[in-house]
Amino acid sequence: MRIIGILFLSLINLNSFEIENFNLIKNDIKLPEIKASQAKVESSLKVAVITKTHLIANASKKVIFGYVKNESEYKEFVDMYTKLLKDNGFNISEIKKEGEMVIITYFAHNGMGVRRFIGDELNYNAKDDKEIIKLMNEVISKLEENNMKVIGRYIVKTDILRPTFIIYYLAEVNDFQEKEIRLRLLKKGEDIDFELLENVVKIVKKDSSFSMLYIGKEIGFVSKLAVDENDALKKLEDYKKFLNENNKDFINYKVKPLNKPFTSGNITFNYLLNIYFFQ
């Protein structure tokens, strides 16, 4: 089930690049009747709960989009998210369906657009609803402290994801999504040098030694093996040239000895170089 969930979310993210050039303005479009949110409130949780996979929407540019299999699912999706938009002052530009993909395009409101964060990759006990809600509320509190209005919060209980939460919030729209100030998760599998990033982005949660939830532009992070410190510094200079050629901003780096040397062929690596940059 976990693997299916990851594939589903990956499909959503890949398609975000396909919708950037849709028309943003269509006059006289007729909207479907807006009803109450399809997400149900469980009395034990006192939070709206999404139990249907097709109601998990993503957000990109000035669109909210998702995937449906039939007209009933299409109507539920459109009803839920047109209501979310209209309740928060957004005007709908277009509602479009292409195959199984549903796209709701809206006009930015005061330069702001809707963005989504799903907490599935964070560390928590998925069997404990109270822990999930506590974590969700902690994240919401940090967003609001940074003047990022939360417009939707849901617990997610579907068969493609472990129990988690979704937050929809407002962020200033940028033509380059990697440069938007958003809630993001840095999780590359290598331990993070938090001290190098504390004054660069707003750290929301040090989730683990290799996972950091933060508010800011998208951080890139690469690690390289080096024979010695001089080799590491040479590789750093080479990578900085690459960043400059690709219009990416260097943040910082750290060279540290490996706990145990690593040998590949005739070369023994003794150091690890971590490089941080903005995408």
N, C-alpha and C positions, 0 to 999 in steps of 0.2 A: 504493500500500500504506500509506503514511504516513497518508493521509486516512482510509482505512478504520479504521486503528488508533485515530485520534483519535475517530471517531464511536462506535466500540465502547466506549471508556472513558467518553465523555460519557454514553452510555446507562446505563452502570453507575451513575455518580454521580447521574444524575437519578432513578433508581429508588430510591436510598437513602432518599429522603423518603417513599416509598410504603410502606416496611416498618416505620416507627417504631412503629405501633400494633398490631403482631401480638401475639398472646398469648405471654407469656414462660414460662408454666408449663403443662405437660401431663403428667399422671401416666401411668405404665405404658407409656411409649412404647418400642417395640421398635427397637433400633438395628441397622443392617446390620453384618455381620461386617467388622471392621477389618483391612485388609491393609496391606502395605508401601506407602509413598508412591508415587503414580503418577509423580512427577517422577523422572527417571532421572539417575544420576550418570555423567557422562562422565569416563573415566579421565584424559583430557588436562587437564581442568579441575579435577577433584576437588571439584566443586560440583554439587548437584542442578540439572538443567536441565528447564525446562518447555517442551515442544514442541507441546502441544495447547492451542488457544485456550480451550477450555471449562474448563481448569484454572487460568485466571487469575481469582482470586476477589477480591472487594472486602470491606471490613469497615466496619460502621456500627453504632453503639449496641452491642447485645449480639448481633449477628448476623454471620455470614459468608455471603455470597451470590454467586451466579454464574448463568451461563446455559448450558443444555445442549439438545441437539436430539433425544436419544433415551435409552433406558433404560441403554445401555452408558455413555454419557457421564455420566449421572446417578449411576450407581454409582461410577464413577471419582472424580467430584467429592466425593461423600459420604465415600467411603473415605479420601481424602487429607486432608480437612479435619476430619473427626471424630477422626482419629488425631492431627492437629496439636493440636487442642483437648485431648483426653484426656491426651496426653503432657505437657501443661503445666498439669495440675491443674484443667481446666474440666469441669464437668458439663453434658451436653447436655440441653436442655429440650424442643426440638422440631425435627424435620426435616420440611420442608414443600416441596411443589412446586406452583407455580401457573403453568400454561403452560410456558414454557421457563425460568422463573426458579426456582432452588433456594435455599432459605433454611434455614440451620442456626442455630437460636437456642440460646444457652447462658446459664448463670448467671455473672454477674460473679464473678471470683475475687479476694478481698481488695480489692474495689472497682476492679479492673482489667479492661480489655477489650482485644481484639485490634484493632490498627490496621495499615493497609497503606501502604507507600510504593513507588511504581514510578518508576524512574529515567529513563524515556524522554525527559523534557524537559530533562535535564541535558546539558551539553556534554562530549562524549567521542568517541573514535574507535570507532564501532560495529563496525568490522571487526577490532578487536583485543580478543580475549577477555581477555587479561591486563590490559589497561587497564580493562575493565569490572569485573573482579574486584577490582582495586586500588581503584577508586572505591567499589565496594560495601563493601569492608572498611573504608575510611576513614569512611564514613557510619556503619557499624555501631559502630566504635570511639567515635564521638561520642555515639551513642545510649547506649552502655553507660557512658560517662563521666558521663552524666546520669541514671544509674540507670533506664534504660528497657531492659528485657530484650528481646533479640531471640530470637524462637522459630522463625523460619523465614527462610531465605535461598535464593534461586533465581536462576539465570541464565535469561532468557526468550529463546527462539528460535522464534518463530512467524511465520506469513506476514502477520499484521496489524500487527506492530510491528517497528521496527528492533531488532536485538539489544540487550537491556538487562538490568536486574535488578529483582527484587521483594524487599522486606523486610517481614516480618510481625513486629510488636513489641507490647509491652504499654504501655498508657497508662491513666491514671485516667479512668474514665467520667464524663462530665458530660452533663446533660440537653440542654445546648446545645453541639452539636459544634464550633461556631466558637470556643468558650471552652476547649476541651480543649487541654492541653499536648501537642502533637503535632509530628512531623517534617513540615514544610511547605515549599513552594516559592513564593516571591514572584516573579512574572514577568509584568509588565503591559506590557512593550514600551518603557517609559520608563526612563532611567537612574535608579538607586536612590541615594539619599543615605545610604550605609551608616553614616556617623558619627551619624546621628540615631537609629539603631536598635540600635547596639551595646550599649547599657545597658538595652535594653527587652526583647530576646529573645536567645537564644543562637545566634549565627551559626555554622552548621556549615561553610558554603562560600560564598565570593563567586564564584559560578559564571561570571558575566560582569558587565559594567557594568549590565545590566538584569535580572539573575537572581540570587536569593539563596536558598540553602537554610538553613533555620533551625528551631529548636525553640521552640515557644511557641504562643500563641493566634493565631487567624487575623488577619493584618494586611490592612487595606484601604488602597488607595493610589490617589489621583486627582490628575490634573494639570489646571490651568486656565491659559489664556492671560490676560495682563493688559496694559493699555496702559502703566501705570507702576507704581511700588511702592505708591502709595496705592490704586490700583485693585486690586492684588493683596491688600492687607491687608483691603480691604472684602469681597472675595470670600472671604477666609479667615474673617472673622467670620460671614458668611452661612452658610458651610458648617459652622462650629462649631455654629451654632444648629440646623442640620439634624441633625447628629450627636447633639446633646443630645435632640432630639425623638424620635429613633429609638433611644435607649439605646445609643449607640455611644461608645466612649471615645476621645477625641482623644489622639494621641501627640505629634506635632510637625509642623513645616512648614519649608519653605525657599523663598525667593524668589530667583530668579537671572535675569540678563539672557539673552535669546536670542542665540545666535551670529549669527543673521541675523533682523531684524525680519520679521514676517509680516503681510501686509495682507489683510483680508477686507472687501470693499465699501469703505466710507469710513473703516474703523477699522484702525489699524496697531498690532499687538501687539509689545511690546518685552521683555516679561518672562514667565517661567514660574513658576507657583506649584505646588509639590508638597505634598500634604497626606497625612499618615499617621495611621491610626486603627485601633483594634481593632474587628472586626466584631461 
